[in-house]
Amino acid sequence: MAQIFAYILHSNGVLDDSALELLAAAKKIDDSAEVTAIVTGKGIDDVCSKAAESFKSVWKIDNEALSYPNAEVVRKALLSLLPADSIVLLPHDTFGMDLGPGLSVKLDSAFAADVVDFEGVEGNTLKTIRQEFTGQVNTHVHCDISAGAVINVRPGVFQAAEGQAGEVVDKSGELGDLSVKRKFIEVQEAEAGEVDITKSDVLVSIGRGIEDEDNLEMAFELAEAMGADVSCSRPIVDAKWLEKARQVGTSGKTVKPKVYMAMGISGSFQHMGGVKGNPFIVAVNKNPKAPIFQVADVGVEADILEFIPELTEKVKEL
Amino acid sequence: MEILVCVKRVPDTAENEIEINSEGNDIERDDLVYSVNEWDNYAVEEAIQMVDKHGGSVTVVTVGDEESEEVLRREMAMGAESGLLLTDDAFEGSDGKGIAAILKAAVDKGNYDLIMTGAQADEGYAQVGGMLAAMLDYPYASLVNMIEVGDGKLKVGREIEGGNMEVNEIELPCVLSIQTGINEPRYVGIRGIRKVASVDIPTLGASDLGLDAGSVGEGAARVKRIDYFVPEMGEGAEMLEGSTEEIIDKLIELLKSKGGIK
């Protein structure tokens, strides 16, 4: 069995949640695997020590050029250190999407992304499970790992594993050339909006099911009647019907309401990744197979364009 | 600036119920409407706007069968100057790397400053752009939601977690994968598509591209989808049944008890 590596994201000296999820994923691939954590950055001794509480081996790759995780630079660093046939696990987030595909080409290894589960290894075949069509169907995907693999693992699906303590190995001196043709400049913070949905107790959240910009009015009427705020999923912001500050999801805001009304929202993992704090979730969707019904507490199979006005009327009568 | 945009014909599944066929090897596709992948549409719009401002031309390319020609025409109706259909029986069953290798061969035959793809498509791998860049040894940036043209380089914004934007400077030629929301793709009517209905779209196969048929397609694929299946469902939501009035009464009681109605 090839060596398994997990790339560790971190910020401000804290390990990202994905770190111990990747450890769990590695154990699902091979229960006996001794997983090596890879930590890159500048001044990362504390992070490496933390990683060494759970990983048998931690590669410390400390270099000024890695002070921000620019995937192009990280790729070069990994290429100069990883043995052939490695299995590399990355989180399927905006960093993993940037790094994974190109890394697999340069390592000449197989690539699978957004993997939600593993069914072990048989010979040179790594058996994975993925989803397609925003989670409506699952697929078995087999990867030929005879030359290794890069696997992007969906964040949040594996329960953080408890590992065994190990030691930090400083690999910084073994780096080759790190020059790249893409330079990181800065991170621009998202602009604040007219409402702060991260502080709302009750959210009426609108998705594609609203169909038309003019129909948004009914969402605001329901929200007003309930004393709620209006939030939305990504397609509504892409269409410029609502401001970005109202978007819930991994690429939008993380909200922690008491009650979340998912109206015409299919419930992709990117969207639900922004709903925290275990709220009471009500889902209304005309597609009975929408993934949202798997995570909601209460569901109604209905067209929101008909359901919302009727609900609003009844709430107003209270 | 010469821009190549890679597009894909996909079923529109945003609001449709997906069923698996009886063999379990595909979804039921008969009733599905096909169009261009949503992300690709934003990429084409961005390319057209860049060329409007800075000159050059936009070419759209796809790997697919004859039916894929319709999505090329759709994007040409938006304003792409030319289309390129890469089609060959030998391409069937390609994994992401196979598709990227086919596209690389097409890029090598042209002279492009910038190559764009959608950030992802129906299968959710988000892989072809990054693979293509690595094969070409071009720099790459994914999930791009802002582009400013500079001298021999671009300033690009990447959408990262929390709605923040990571700003990078990237040298040309490069590959960018485009995130939805970067612009507002223009509407294409029947008349627009009619206008480009007779424009010739060149078709290239494996030998035209100088590709060894064994290097792409199912034989070369190291990543294979074995089947589709319906996941075992957990308990899921308690579905409220009855007349709309009854459902709403139940829902209001629940909302009151959970603090959802003030």
HADDOCK unambig.tbl for C-alpha pairs under 7 A between the chains (distance, minus, plus):
assign (segid A and resid 94 and name CA) (segid B and resid 160 and name CA) 5.64 0.50 0.50
assign (segid A and resid 94 and name CA) (segid B and resid 161 and name CA) 6.96 0.50 0.50
assign (segid A and resid 97 and name CA) (segid B and resid 126 and name CA) 6.59 0.50 0.50
assign (segid A and resid 98 and name CA) (segid B and resid 130 and name CA) 6.99 0.50 0.50
assign (segid A and resid 98 and name CA) (segid B and resid 141 and name CA) 6.56 0.50 0.50
assign (segid A and resid 98 and name CA) (segid B and resid 142 and name CA) 5.38 0.50 0.50
assign (segid A and resid 101 and name CA) (segid B and resid 127 and name CA) 5.18 0.50 0.50
assign (segid A and resid 101 and name CA) (segid B and resid 130 and name CA) 5.12 0.50 0.50
assign (segid A and resid 101 and name CA) (segid B and resid 131 and name CA) 5.11 0.50 0.50
assign (segid A and resid 102 and name CA) (segid B and resid 130 and name CA) 4.85 0.50 0.50
assign (segid A and resid 102 and name CA) (segid B and resid 131 and name CA) 4.67 0.50 0.50
assign (segid A and resid 102 and name CA) (segid B and resid 133 and name CA) 6.99 0.50 0.50
assign (segid A and resid 102 and name CA) (segid B and resid 134 and name CA) 5.01 0.50 0.50
assign (segid A and resid 105 and name CA) (segid B and resid 131 and name CA) 6.00 0.50 0.50
assign (segid A and resid 105 and name CA) (segid B and resid 134 and name CA) 6.32 0.50 0.50
assign (segid A and resid 105 and name CA) (segid B and resid 135 and name CA) 6.86 0.50 0.50
assign (segid A and resid 106 and name CA) (segid B and resid 134 and name CA) 6.77 0.50 0.50
assign (segid A and resid 110 and name CA) (segid B and resid 222 and name CA) 5.93 0.50 0.50
assign (segid A and resid 110 and name CA) (segid B and resid 223 and name CA) 6.48 0.50 0.50
assign (segid A and resid 113 and name CA) (segid B and resid 125 and name CA) 5.06 0.50 0.50
assign (segid A and resid 114 and name CA) (segid B and resid 125 and name CA) 6.53 0.50 0.50
assign (segid A and resid 132 and name CA) (segid B and resid 122 and name CA) 6.76 0.50 0.50
assign (segid A and resid 132 and name CA) (segid B and resid 123 and name CA) 5.11 0.50 0.50
assign (segid A and resid 132 and name CA) (segid B and resid 124 and name CA) 6.56 0.50 0.50
assign (segid A and resid 133 and name CA) (segid B and resid 13 and name CA) 6.64 0.50 0.50
assign (segid A and resid 133 and name CA) (segid B and resid 122 and name CA) 5.95 0.50 0.50
assign (segid A and resid 133 and name CA) (segid B and resid 123 and name CA) 6.62 0.50 0.50
assign (segid A and resid 136 and name CA) (segid B and resid 18 and name CA) 6.59 0.50 0.50
assign (segid A and resid 137 and name CA) (segid B and resid 228 and name CA) 6.61 0.50 0.50
assign (segid A and resid 137 and name CA) (segid B and resid 229 and name CA) 6.09 0.50 0.50
assign (segid A and resid 137 and name CA) (segid B and resid 230 and name CA) 5.36 0.50 0.50
assign (segid A and resid 137 and name CA) (segid B and resid 231 and name CA) 6.79 0.50 0.50
assign (segid A and resid 138 and name CA) (segid B and resid 228 and name CA) 5.68 0.50 0.50
assign (segid A and resid 138 and name CA) (segid B and resid 229 and name CA) 5.21 0.50 0.50
assign (segid A and resid 138 and name CA) (segid B and resid 230 and name CA) 5.83 0.50 0.50
assign (segid A and resid 138 and name CA) (segid B and resid 231 and name CA) 5.91 0.50 0.50
assign (segid A and resid 139 and name CA) (segid B and resid 225 and name CA) 6.61 0.50 0.50
assign (segid A and resid 139 and name CA) (segid B and resid 227 and name CA) 5.55 0.50 0.50
assign (segid A and resid 139 and name CA) (segid B and resid 228 and name CA) 4.42 0.50 0.50
assign (segid A and resid 139 and name CA) (segid B and resid 229 and name CA) 5.92 0.50 0.50
assign (segid A and resid 140 and name CA) (segid B and resid 225 and name CA) 5.88 0.50 0.50
assign (segid A and resid 140 and name CA) (segid B and resid 226 and name CA) 5.39 0.50 0.50
assign (segid A and resid 140 and name CA) (segid B and resid 227 and name CA) 5.66 0.50 0.50
assign (segid A and resid 140 and name CA) (segid B and resid 228 and name CA) 6.75 0.50 0.50
assign (segid A and resid 141 and name CA) (segid B and resid 223 and name CA) 6.78 0.50 0.50
assign (segid A and resid 141 and name CA) (segid B and resid 224 and name CA) 5.44 0.50 0.50
assign (segid A and resid 141 and name CA) (segid B and resid 225 and name CA) 4.32 0.50 0.50
assign (segid A and resid 141 and name CA) (segid B and resid 226 and name CA) 5.67 0.50 0.50
assign (segid A and resid 142 and name CA) (segid B and resid 223 and name CA) 5.76 0.50 0.50
assign (segid A and resid 142 and name CA) (segid B and resid 224 and name CA) 5.30 0.50 0.50
assign (segid A and resid 142 and name CA) (segid B and resid 225 and name CA) 6.42 0.50 0.50
assign (segid A and resid 142 and name CA) (segid B and resid 226 and name CA) 6.86 0.50 0.50
assign (segid A and resid 143 and name CA) (segid B and resid 222 and name CA) 5.65 0.50 0.50
assign (segid A and resid 143 and name CA) (segid B and resid 223 and name CA) 4.53 0.50 0.50
assign (segid A and resid 143 and name CA) (segid B and resid 224 and name CA) 6.53 0.50 0.50
assign (segid A and resid 144 and name CA) (segid B and resid 222 and name CA) 4.97 0.50 0.50
assign (segid A and resid 144 and name CA) (segid B and resid 223 and name CA) 6.44 0.50 0.50
assign (segid A and resid 181 and name CA) (segid B and resid 139 and name CA) 5.75 0.50 0.50
assign (segid A and resid 181 and name CA) (segid B and resid 170 and name CA) 5.92 0.50 0.50
assign (segid A and resid 181 and name CA) (segid B and resid 171 and name CA) 5.56 0.50 0.50
assign (segid A and resid 182 and name CA) (segid B and resid 139 and name CA) 6.29 0.50 0.50
assign (segid A and resid 182 and name CA) (segid B and resid 168 and name CA) 6.54 0.50 0.50
assign (segid A and resid 182 and name CA) (segid B and resid 169 and name CA) 5.57 0.50 0.50
assign (segid A and resid 182 and name CA) (segid B and resid 170 and name CA) 4.28 0.50 0.50
assign (segid A and resid 182 and name CA) (segid B and resid 171 and name CA) 6.43 0.50 0.50
assign (segid A and resid 183 and name CA) (segid B and resid 168 and name CA) 5.39 0.50 0.50
assign (segid A and resid 183 and name CA) (segid B and resid 169 and name CA) 5.03 0.50 0.50
assign (segid A and resid 183 and name CA) (segid B and resid 170 and name CA) 6.35 0.50 0.50
assign (segid A and resid 184 and name CA) (segid B and resid 167 and name CA) 6.32 0.50 0.50
assign (segid A and resid 184 and name CA) (segid B and resid 168 and name CA) 4.48 0.50 0.50
assign (segid A and resid 184 and name CA) (segid B and resid 169 and name CA) 6.52 0.50 0.50
assign (segid A and resid 185 and name CA) (segid B and resid 167 and name CA) 5.42 0.50 0.50
assign (segid A and resid 185 and name CA) (segid B and resid 168 and name CA) 5.19 0.50 0.50
assign (segid A and resid 185 and name CA) (segid B and resid 169 and name CA) 6.95 0.50 0.50
assign (segid A and resid 186 and name CA) (segid B and resid 166 and name CA) 5.98 0.50 0.50
assign (segid A and resid 186 and name CA) (segid B and resid 167 and name CA) 5.29 0.50 0.50
assign (segid A and resid 187 and name CA) (segid B and resid 164 and name CA) 6.81 0.50 0.50
assign (segid A and resid 187 and name CA) (segid B and resid 165 and name CA) 5.55 0.50 0.50
assign (segid A and resid 187 and name CA) (segid B and resid 166 and name CA) 4.39 0.50 0.50
assign (segid A and resid 187 and name CA) (segid B and resid 167 and name CA) 5.97 0.50 0.50
assign (segid A and resid 188 and name CA) (segid B and resid 164 and name CA) 5.82 0.50 0.50
assign (segid A and resid 188 and name CA) (segid B and resid 165 and name CA) 5.05 0.50 0.50
assign (segid A and resid 188 and name CA) (segid B and resid 166 and name CA) 6.31 0.50 0.50
assign (segid A and resid 189 and name CA) (segid B and resid 164 and name CA) 4.76 0.50 0.50
assign (segid A and resid 189 and name CA) (segid B and resid 165 and name CA) 6.53 0.50 0.50
assign (segid A and resid 190 and name CA) (segid B and resid 163 and name CA) 5.50 0.50 0.50
assign (segid A and resid 190 and name CA) (segid B and resid 164 and name CA) 4.78 0.50 0.50
assign (segid A and resid 202 and name CA) (segid B and resid 260 and name CA) 5.86 0.50 0.50
assign (segid A and resid 226 and name CA) (segid B and resid 260 and name CA) 6.95 0.50 0.50
assign (segid A and resid 226 and name CA) (segid B and resid 261 and name CA) 4.80 0.50 0.50
assign (segid A and resid 226 and name CA) (segid B and resid 262 and name CA) 6.03 0.50 0.50
assign (segid A and resid 227 and name CA) (segid B and resid 261 and name CA) 6.52 0.50 0.50
assign (segid A and resid 227 and name CA) (segid B and resid 262 and name CA) 5.70 0.50 0.50
assign (segid A and resid 238 and name CA) (segid B and resid 180 and name CA) 6.14 0.50 0.50
assign (segid A and resid 238 and name CA) (segid B and resid 181 and name CA) 4.01 0.50 0.50
assign (segid A and resid 239 and name CA) (segid B and resid 181 and name CA) 6.92 0.50 0.50
assign (segid A and resid 250 and name CA) (segid B and resid 161 and name CA) 5.57 0.50 0.50
assign (segid A and resid 250 and name CA) (segid B and resid 162 and name CA) 5.97 0.50 0.50
assign (segid A and resid 251 and name CA) (segid B and resid 160 and name CA) 6.31 0.50 0.50
assign (segid A and resid 251 and name CA) (segid B and resid 161 and name CA) 4.78 0.50 0.50
assign (segid A and resid 251 and name CA) (segid B and resid 162 and name CA) 4.97 0.50 0.50
assign (segid A and resid 251 and name CA) (segid B and resid 163 and name CA) 4.77 0.50 0.50
assign (segid A and resid 252 and name CA) (segid B and resid 162 and name CA) 4.81 0.50 0.50
assign (segid A and resid 252 and name CA) (segid B and resid 163 and name CA) 4.55 0.50 0.50
assign (segid A and resid 253 and name CA) (segid B and resid 162 and name CA) 5.61 0.50 0.50
assign (segid A and resid 253 and name CA) (segid B and resid 163 and name CA) 6.99 0.50 0.50
assign (segid A and resid 259 and name CA) (segid B and resid 260 and name CA) 5.55 0.50 0.50
assign (segid A and resid 287 and name CA) (segid B and resid 17 and name CA) 6.22 0.50 0.50
assign (segid A and resid 289 and name CA) (segid B and resid 17 and name CA) 6.59 0.50 0.50
assign (segid A and resid 293 and name CA) (segid B and resid 236 and name CA) 5.82 0.50 0.50
assign (segid A and resid 293 and name CA) (segid B and resid 237 and name CA) 5.30 0.50 0.50
assign (segid A and resid 294 and name CA) (segid B and resid 234 and name CA) 6.80 0.50 0.50
assign (segid A and resid 294 and name CA) (segid B and resid 236 and name CA) 4.07 0.50 0.50
assign (segid A and resid 294 and name CA) (segid B and resid 237 and name CA) 5.97 0.50 0.50
assign (segid A and resid 295 and name CA) (segid B and resid 236 and name CA) 5.96 0.50 0.50
assign (segid A and resid 295 and name CA) (segid B and resid 237 and name CA) 6.67 0.50 0.50
assign (segid A and resid 296 and name CA) (segid B and resid 236 and name CA) 6.57 0.50 0.50
assign (segid A and resid 296 and name CA) (segid B and resid 237 and name CA) 4.95 0.50 0.50
assign (segid A and resid 297 and name CA) (segid B and resid 237 and name CA) 4.55 0.50 0.50
assign (segid A and resid 297 and name CA) (segid B and resid 238 and name CA) 6.07 0.50 0.50
assign (segid A and resid 298 and name CA) (segid B and resid 237 and name CA) 4.75 0.50 0.50
assign (segid A and resid 298 and name CA) (segid B and resid 238 and name CA) 4.69 0.50 0.50
assign (segid A and resid 298 and name CA) (segid B and resid 239 and name CA) 5.79 0.50 0.50
assign (segid A and resid 298 and name CA) (segid B and resid 240 and name CA) 6.95 0.50 0.50
assign (segid A and resid 299 and name CA) (segid B and resid 237 and name CA) 5.42 0.50 0.50
assign (segid A and resid 299 and name CA) (segid B and resid 238 and name CA) 5.86 0.50 0.50
assign (segid A and resid 299 and name CA) (segid B and resid 239 and name CA) 4.51 0.50 0.50
assign (segid A and resid 299 and name CA) (segid B and resid 240 and name CA) 6.07 0.50 0.50
assign (segid A and resid 300 and name CA) (segid B and resid 239 and name CA) 5.70 0.50 0.50
assign (segid A and resid 300 and name CA) (segid B and resid 240 and name CA) 5.54 0.50 0.50
assign (segid A and resid 311 and name CA) (segid B and resid 248 and name CA) 6.13 0.50 0.50
